Amino acid sequence: MAKCQAVFLLVGALCVLSLDDVAKAPVSQFHIQGLVYCDTCRIQFMTRISTIMEGATVKLECRNITAGTQTFKAEAVTDKVGQYSIPVNGDFEDDICEIELVKSPNSECSEVSHDVYAKQSAKVSLTSNNGEASDIRSANALGFMRKEPLEECPEVLKELDLYDVKAN
């Protein structure tokens, strides 16, 4: 009987200790990375004449899906190769998280499209409950638009079969 009680005590102690480890499980940490470019042809995607933007500011904002309340916000600035990185602690499974353009370092390329169909934001999933094994989340490239397209744009669009010379 004493051996049985000792076994139960040992098993109980192991259960309590394992629960303590669960309570101390590491918080989810993610690293969002992305690229900002200058949309030199005002077509809202990168071409061979697009340029990367050093010093552009982006923001990450997470909002609860149900309540719409902001749950997280952070900003980052692009480096010399147009890339930014935003560290995020926590799991945002019940949120919609988006990267948006904030500020351009180039006054000639600083316009943000406000067209509903072309909203300049990139959604990212910040949860470990989505099947992704990596903690790195890559956001779609975002571009500020030039005030006026470059002269080479018709040629570039023709190369992409997006420009009809007869129609223009």
KEKE-3310 file (N, C-alpha, C; in steps of 0.2 Angstrom, whole numbers, plus 5000, padded with zeros to 4 digits):
npx = (5004:5010:5019:5011:5005:5016:5020:5008:5010:5022:5018:5009:5016:5025:5015:5011:5023:5025:5014:5018:5029:5022:5015:5026:5029:5037:5033:5025:5035:5038:5045:5043:5045:5049:5048:5050:5046:5048:5035:5037:5030:5017:5008:5006:5013:5029:5042:5055:5061:5057:5062:5071:5067:5076:5074:5060:5045:5035:5020:5014:4999:4988:4971:4958:4947:4933:4929:4936:4945:4961:4975:4989:5003:5016:5031:5042:5058:5064:5079:5095:5093:5080:5072:5063:5061:5051:5050:5039:5031:5020:5004:4993:4981:4967:4966:4967:4981:4990:5002:5006:5010:5018:5027:5036:5053:5056:5051:5046:5041:5030:5016:5002:4991:4974:4964:4950:4951:4964:4971:4985:4992:4998:4993:4997:5000:5000:5001:5005:4997:4993:4999:5011:5029:5040:5045:5047:5039:5034:5030:5020:5027:5027:5023:5026:5019:5026:5024:5023:5023:5038:5047:5051:5041:5030:5037:5042:5030:5025:5034:5029:5017:5007:5003:4996:5001:4994:4982:4987)
npy = (4994:5006:5008:5010:5022:5030:5029:5035:5048:5052:5051:5061:5072:5073:5076:5089:5096:5095:5103:5115:5118:5119:5131:5139:5140:5146:5162:5165:5171:5181:5186:5198:5202:5212:5221:5238:5248:5259:5263:5265:5266:5268:5257:5248:5236:5227:5231:5229:5242:5247:5254:5251:5256:5265:5270:5271:5272:5260:5253:5241:5234:5226:5220:5215:5203:5201:5212:5223:5231:5238:5228:5227:5237:5243:5251:5252:5255:5255:5247:5249:5241:5241:5234:5229:5224:5218:5214:5203:5200:5187:5179:5181:5175:5178:5189:5202:5206:5219:5226:5242:5256:5271:5282:5290:5292:5299:5313:5313:5301:5296:5294:5285:5273:5274:5267:5256:5243:5241:5242:5247:5237:5224:5208:5198:5183:5180:5169:5153:5143:5139:5131:5134:5132:5140:5155:5166:5178:5183:5197:5204:5214:5231:5247:5264:5276:5285:5302:5305:5294:5286:5289:5277:5268:5264:5256:5246:5240:5236:5225:5217:5213:5221:5233:5241:5247:5253:5257:5268)
npz = (5000:5004:4994:4983:4986:4986:4972:4966:4972:4966:4952:4952:4956:4945:4935:4939:4938:4924:4919:4924:4915:4903:4906:4905:4892:4877:4871:4856:4843:4829:4813:4802:4785:4771:4755:4748:4735:4721:4710:4695:4683:4687:4688:4698:4701:4701:4689:4677:4677:4689:4705:4720:4737:4748:4765:4766:4775:4784:4791:4803:4807:4817:4819:4829:4823:4826:4835:4829:4835:4838:4840:4839:4834:4824:4817:4803:4795:4778:4773:4764:4753:4751:4760:4774:4791:4804:4820:4830:4844:4851:4848:4835:4831:4830:4823:4810:4801:4794:4783:4779:4768:4773:4773:4761:4755:4744:4735:4722:4720:4729:4730:4736:4731:4732:4727:4729:4724:4723:4735:4744:4753:4763:4768:4782:4791:4807:4817:4825:4822:4809:4800:4795:4797:4799:4808:4801:4791:4775:4767:4754:4741:4742:4734:4731:4721:4706:4702:4689:4675:4670:4654:4648:4651:4641:4633:4641:4646:4634:4632:4641:4636:4639:4633:4621:4606:4595:4601:4608)
capx = (5000:5014:5022:5006:5004:5022:5019:5003:5013:5027:5015:5005:5022:5027:5010:5011:5029:5024:5010:5023:5033:5017:5014:5032:5030:5039:5028:5026:5039:5038:5049:5040:5050:5046:5051:5046:5049:5045:5032:5039:5025:5011:5004:5005:5017:5036:5044:5062:5063:5055:5068:5069:5067:5079:5072:5053:5042:5029:5018:5011:4993:4983:4965:4953:4942:4927:4928:4939:4950:4968:4979:4996:5005:5023:5033:5049:5060:5068:5087:5098:5091:5073:5069:5061:5060:5047:5049:5032:5030:5013:5001:4987:4976:4960:4967:4969:4987:4992:5008:5004:5015:5017:5030:5041:5059:5057:5045:5044:5038:5027:5009:4999:4985:4968:4958:4948:4953:4972:4973:4992:4993:5000:4991:5002:4997:5004:4999:5008:4991:4991:5003:5018:5034:5044:5043:5047:5033:5036:5024:5020:5031:5023:5026:5024:5019:5028:5019:5022:5027:5044:5047:5052:5035:5027:5042:5042:5023:5024:5038:5025:5011:5002:5003:4994:5004:4989:4977:4989)
capy = (5000:5012:5008:5012:5029:5033:5029:5040:5054:5053:5053:5068:5077:5074:5080:5096:5099:5096:5109:5121:5119:5122:5138:5143:5139:5152:5166:5165:5177:5181:5191:5200:5205:5214:5226:5243:5250:5265:5261:5270:5266:5268:5251:5244:5230:5229:5230:5230:5249:5249:5255:5250:5263:5265:5275:5272:5269:5255:5251:5234:5235:5221:5222:5209:5201:5202:5219:5228:5235:5238:5224:5228:5242:5244:5254:5250:5259:5251:5248:5251:5237:5242:5229:5231:5219:5219:5208:5203:5195:5185:5176:5185:5171:5181:5196:5203:5210:5221:5231:5248:5261:5277:5288:5289:5297:5302:5317:5312:5294:5296:5293:5279:5272:5273:5263:5250:5236:5241:5244:5246:5234:5217:5204:5193:5178:5180:5163:5147:5138:5140:5126:5137:5130:5145:5161:5172:5180:5187:5201:5206:5220:5237:5252:5271:5278:5291:5307:5304:5288:5287:5289:5270:5264:5261:5250:5240:5237:5232:5219:5212:5212:5225:5240:5241:5253:5256:5261:5274)
capz = (5000:5004:4987:4978:4987:4983:4965:4965:4973:4960:4946:4953:4955:4938:4931:4941:4935:4917:4918:4925:4909:4898:4908:4904:4885:4875:4867:4849:4840:4822:4810:4796:4781:4765:4751:4746:4728:4717:4705:4690:4678:4690:4686:4704:4702:4699:4682:4677:4678:4696:4709:4727:4741:4755:4770:4766:4782:4783:4798:4804:4811:4818:4822:4830:4817:4828:4837:4825:4839:4836:4845:4839:4829:4824:4811:4802:4789:4774:4772:4758:4748:4751:4764:4781:4796:4810:4825:4833:4850:4852:4842:4833:4827:4829:4820:4803:4801:4787:4782:4774:4766:4778:4771:4756:4756:4738:4734:4715:4721:4736:4730:4738:4728:4737:4724:4733:4721:4723:4742:4745:4760:4762:4774:4785:4796:4813:4821:4823:4821:4802:4796:4793:4802:4800:4811:4796:4787:4770:4765:4747:4740:4741:4730:4730:4713:4704:4700:4682:4673:4666:4647:4646:4653:4636:4630:4646:4646:4627:4633:4645:4632:4642:4630:4614:4603:4591:4605:4611)
cpx = (5004:5018:5017:5005:5010:5022:5014:5006:5018:5024:5012:5011:5024:5022:5010:5017:5028:5019:5014:5026:5028:5016:5020:5034:5032:5033:5030:5030:5039:5042:5046:5045:5046:5050:5047:5050:5045:5042:5032:5035:5018:5006:5003:5008:5024:5037:5052:5065:5060:5062:5066:5070:5070:5076:5064:5051:5036:5027:5014:5005:4989:4977:4961:4948:4935:4925:4931:4944:4957:4972:4986:4998:5013:5025:5040:5051:5065:5075:5089:5096:5083:5069:5068:5060:5056:5047:5042:5032:5022:5010:4994:4983:4970:4960:4968:4975:4989:4998:5005:5010:5013:5020:5036:5047:5060:5050:5042:5040:5035:5019:5007:4992:4979:4962:4957:4951:4961:4974:4981:4993:4995:4998:4996:4998:5002:5001:5004:5003:4989:4995:5010:5023:5038:5041:5044:5041:5035:5030:5025:5024:5026:5026:5022:5024:5022:5023:5017:5026:5033:5043:5047:5046:5032:5031:5041:5035:5022:5028:5034:5018:5005:5000:5001:4996:4999:4984:4980:4992)
cpy = (5006:5013:5012:5020:5033:5034:5035:5047:5056:5055:5060:5073:5078:5078:5087:5099:5100:5102:5115:5123:5121:5129:5142:5142:5146:5155:5166:5172:5176:5187:5192:5204:5207:5219:5232:5246:5256:5262:5266:5271:5267:5263:5246:5237:5232:5227:5230:5237:5251:5250:5254:5256:5262:5271:5276:5269:5265:5254:5244:5236:5229:5223:5215:5209:5203:5210:5225:5233:5233:5234:5225:5233:5243:5247:5251:5254:5254:5252:5250:5247:5237:5237:5231:5224:5221:5213:5209:5198:5193:5182:5180:5181:5174:5188:5196:5208:5212:5226:5236:5253:5268:5283:5286:5294:5301:5306:5315:5305:5293:5295:5286:5278:5271:5270:5257:5244:5236:5243:5242:5244:5227:5213:5199:5189:5178:5175:5157:5141:5139:5135:5128:5135:5136:5151:5167:5172:5185:5191:5203:5213:5226:5243:5259:5272:5284:5296:5306:5298:5290:5286:5281:5266:5261:5255:5244:5237:5233:5225:5214:5211:5215:5232:5239:5248:5256:5260:5267:5279)
cpz = (5000:4998:4982:4980:4985:4976:4963:4966:4968:4954:4946:4953:4948:4933:4933:4938:4927:4915:4919:4919:4904:4900:4906:4896:4882:4871:4860:4847:4832:4819:4803:4792:4774:4761:4749:4740:4726:4711:4699:4684:4680:4688:4692:4704:4699:4692:4682:4678:4685:4700:4716:4731:4748:4759:4770:4773:4780:4790:4797:4808:4811:4822:4823:4825:4820:4830:4833:4829:4837:4842:4845:4833:4830:4817:4810:4796:4785:4774:4765:4752:4748:4755:4771:4785:4802:4814:4829:4838:4851:4846:4841:4828:4825:4826:4813:4804:4794:4788:4777:4773:4771:4774:4766:4757:4749:4736:4727:4715:4728:4736:4732:4735:4733:4733:4728:4730:4722:4730:4743:4752:4758:4769:4776:4790:4802:4819:4820:4822:4814:4797:4794:4799:4804:4804:4807:4792:4782:4767:4757:4746:4739:4738:4730:4723:4712:4702:4693:4680:4669:4658:4644:4647:4647:4633:4635:4646:4639:4628:4637:4642:4636:4639:4623:4610:4598:4594:4608:4606)
residu = (MET:ALA:LYS:CYS:GLN:ALA:VAL:PHE:LEU:LEU:VAL:GLY:ALA:LEU:CYS:VAL:LEU:SER:LEU:ASP:ASP:VAL:ALA:LYS:ALA:PRO:VAL:SER:GLN:PHE:HIS:ILE:GLN:GLY:LEU:VAL:TYR:CYS:ASP:THR:CYS:ARG:ILE:GLN:PHE:MET:THR:ARG:ILE:SER:THR:ILE:MET:GLU:GLY:ALA:THR:VAL:LYS:LEU:GLU:CYS:ARG:ASN:ILE:THR:ALA:GLY:THR:GLN:THR:PHE:LYS:ALA:GLU:ALA:VAL:THR:ASP:LYS:VAL:GLY:GLN:TYR:SER:ILE:PRO:VAL:ASN:GLY:ASP:PHE:GLU:ASP:ASP:ILE:CYS:GLU:ILE:GLU:LEU:VAL:LYS:SER:PRO:ASN:SER:GLU:CYS:SER:GLU:VAL:SER:HIS:ASP:VAL:TYR:ALA:LYS:GLN:SER:ALA:LYS:VAL:SER:LEU:THR:SER:ASN:ASN:GLY:GLU:ALA:SER:ASP:ILE:ARG:SER:ALA:ASN:ALA:LEU:GLY:PHE:MET:ARG:LYS:GLU:PRO:LEU:GLU:GLU:CYS:PRO:GLU:VAL:LEU:LYS:GLU:LEU:ASP:LEU:TYR:ASP:VAL:LYS:ALA:ASN)
# end
